[in-house]
């Protein structure tokens, strides 16, 4: 998949595409339905299937504290979109200039002049431009005037539920990982490079691979049984804690993963952590000894649970 960061990097020779615009957080089954339609229209037009996303999202830029938790960091989104068959991902920085852009400017500068879109595929809730004043109706009018088609895709419904990023978040918030996976079309995982930490876990007999979340908020918290991908040919079992580590006065959210029956060096490795089942909420312990006792309990529970699923 071709990656374009900023319109200034989109050469005139590469203009021309069938386009969809959105956050695509999670790249869930609803997004995948959109991409299938996008690819079909792209094939008909003989043009690349392109997705335009913004970093940060408009909600994260305008209201960082009130914005919803991210399901996917940018790299996870890139990987999922590539797997779905997108030809070109265009990432633009959302800033004050972008925030102030009128719907008319959005169409002229981005869709027409910048990307040369021949056809635009959007969802039923699509809005664009300053204060979200642009609607599907105004986009259709612009397309008619400027020579690009506009196609609206109906929501994807499963078991009577509209599949959306919000619906996935709701399931992750209550640790319904199986339910979230059904809406995503794949297990929920977090991807990251293993970072150096304080090595407290190693001192306590529970070495951990530490992953920075690379997002302001996490959609799920607590201690869970997990599978880890990217270490060997097969996934390895483990137990993970996602939180701020209150017992040791931590402040930054961190994903700490103890990989069962593994003693190698993982620093710098890119791994994926799949959430299988939550064991408990994060807790503050009176002492490190109390914390280690609970870690042994967590590890035993995770091993037993994962063994039943193998």
N, C-alpha and C positions, 0 to 999 in steps of 0.2 A: 504494500500500500504506500502510495506517495504521500509524503507529509509536507505541507506548506505552512510555515509559521509567518503570519503577516502577509497582507496583500502585496507588499512591496517585493515579496519573493515569488509571486506568481507571474511567471513570464507571459508575454503576449502569446507566444507559441503554445502555451499550455492552457489558455483560456478556452472555455467551452465545456459544458458539463451538464448533467442532470443533477439537480441539487436538492438536498434537504437541510433544514436548519433546526437546531435544537440543542438542549443540554446533553441528551443521550446518556444520562446518569444511570448506570447499571446495565445498559444495552439489554434490556429485558425482552420478553416475547413480543410485547407491543412494538418496541423499537425494531425488533427483528422482522416483524411484519412490514413495517415501513421500509426497511432496507430491501426486502424482497421486491416490493413495488418499485423502489428506486432503481434497482438493478435491471428489472424488466424494462422500464422506460429508457434507461441508459442504453441497453442493447438495441432497442428500437431506433434510438437516435444516433447510434454509433458514437457515443460519447462516454466519458468516464462517469461513474457513479460517485458523487462527491457529497461529503458531509461537512457542514460548517458549524463549529462549536466555538464558544467563548471561554476564556480563562482570565480571571475567575468567572463564574456564572454571574449574571446580572444581580441575582439575589444576594450572592456572597459579597459583591462589590457595594451594593446599596445598603444592605443591612447584615453585616458579618455575623453579629450575635444571633440574629433572628433567622438566618438562612437555615434550611434543613441540612441534616447530616449528609455527607457525600456517601453514596454507595461505592463509587469507584474514583480513585485518584486518576490523574490524566493518563498515566502510563497504562493502567488497567483498562481504561476506556479505549485507548489506542489499540491495545491487543484484541479486545472484544470486537471492535469495529472491523479490524483486519480479518479476523476469523469469520465475520459475517459476510465478507466479500466486497467491502467498500474499496473503491479504487483510489480515492484521494480524500485525505483528511485535511481540512483547512482550519487552523487554529488562530483566532484573533484575540488580542488582549482587550478585555472589557475595561474601559476607563471613562473619564468624564466626557471625553469627546464622543465615545460610542453611546454613552448614556443620553447625550443631548441630541443625537441624530434623529431627525424626523422620519416618519415612515417613508416619505418620498425620497429622502436622502439614502435611507437604508437600501431601497430598491435600486436607485440610480448608481450609488457608489459601490455597493457590495454585490448585489445580484447581477446587475447588468454590466457595468464597467469593469468591476473587479474580477468577477468569475465567469461572465459571459454565459450565464445559465440559459439553456434552451427549454428547460422544463423544471418546475419546482414541485416537489412532493412534500406535503405537510399534514399534520394531524388536525383533528377537529378543534383543538384548543390553541392553535397557533396564534401568537401575537408578536408584533415586532415594532421597533421604533420607540421614540421617547414616550414614556408613560404607557407603553403597550397600546398605543392608539391604532396601530396597524392591525387589520383583521384579514381574514381569508377573503372577504368581499373586496376590500381595497387592494389586496394582492392580485385578485382576479382582474380587477379593472386595470391595474398597472401592467399585468401580463398581456392583456388585450391590446393596450396602447403601445407596448414596447416589444411585442413579438415573442413572448415565452408563455408556455402553458402552465397551468396551475392545477394540481390534483390533490384532493382532500381524501385522506385515508380514514376509514371508520375506526373507532377504538377496538382493541383486541380484548375480547371477553372470555374468561375461563371460569367455569363453575359459577357463572352469574356475577363474577367480579371483574371490573375493568382493570386490566393489567397496567400498572403505572409505577413510576418510581416511588410515589407516596405509598402505594400498597405494599411494595417490597420493604420499604422502611418500617412500616407498621409491624410487619412480621418479624423483622430483625430486632426491633425494639423489645418485643416480647419473647425473643429467642426462639421463634418458630422457624428454625433453619430449613426444615423440610418444606414448609409453606413458601418461604422466600425462594427456595430453589425451584419450586414448580413455576413461579411467576418469571424467574430469570431464564428458565430453560437449561440451567446448569447449577451445580453447587455454588454456594456463596463462598468466595475466597478473597483474601487480601494478599497483595503482591508487594515485595520490597526487598531491598538489599539488607543483609545482616550487618548491623552496626555495632561498634564497640560500645560497651556499657561500663558499669562499675564493677562487673564480674562478681557481684555479691552472690548470685545464684551458684556459681562455681564453688565459691567458698562454703556455701551451705549444702553442697552435694547435689544441687539441681542446676547444672549449667543451662543457660538459656540463649537462644538466638533472638536478638532484639531487633524489632522492625519499627522504624518511625512511621507514623500513620500518613504523613504527607497530606493531611486534610485537617480542617479546623475542628470538625466534630466527627465522631464515630457513630455509625448507626447501631452498633451493638457493644455491650460491655460485659465484663465478668470473666469467670473461669470456665473454660470449655474443653471438651475432648475434641481433638483436631487431627487432620491428616496433613502431612507436609510433602509438597511436591518440589522437585528441583534438586534433590540431594542425590538420589539414586534412580535406578531404572523404574522402581516401584515406589509408590507413596509410603512414607513412614508414619507411624502413629505418634501421638504426643499429647501433651496437655498445655494449654496456653492461658495466660492471663492478660486481659486487655483492660487497662485502666491507668490510674496515676500513681499506684504503689503507695498508699497512705501510710503503711507501717514504717516505711523508710523515708517519709516526708517527700515523696516525689510530687512533681507538679505537672510535668509534661505527659500527656497520654502516650502510652507505649504498648506495643504488642510483644510480650515475652513468651517464647515458645521453648518448652523443654521437649526435646526429641528423644523418644524411647530408644534405648539400645544403640546409641550412636555416640562416638567419642571424637570425631574428627573436627577439624577447624572449618567453621562456616563463615568467618568474617569476609564480607564483601560479596558473598554469594547471593544471587537472586533466587528467592524461594517464594512459593505460594502456600498460604495457610488456609486450609478448608475447614470451616466450622461445622462440626458434626452434631454436637449436643451440648447445651449449657449445663454446667454442674452446679454453679452457685454464683451469687453476686460477689464483687470485690469487697473485702472487709479490712478493717484496721485491727491488728492484733496487739496485745499488750507487750509481747516480747517476740524476738526472732525465733526463739524455741517454739512458741505457740504457732508461729507462722509455718515453720518447717514441719511440725506435726500435721498441720492441715494440708500442706503440700504433698505429704506422703499419702494422705487420704484421697486427695484429688487425683494423684497419679494412679492409684489403685483403681479408683472408680473409672477413670478414663480408659485404662487398659482393659478392664472387664467389659466396658461398653463397646469399645472398638472390636474386641474379640468376638462379640456376638454378631457384629455386622460383617465380619470377614467371611 
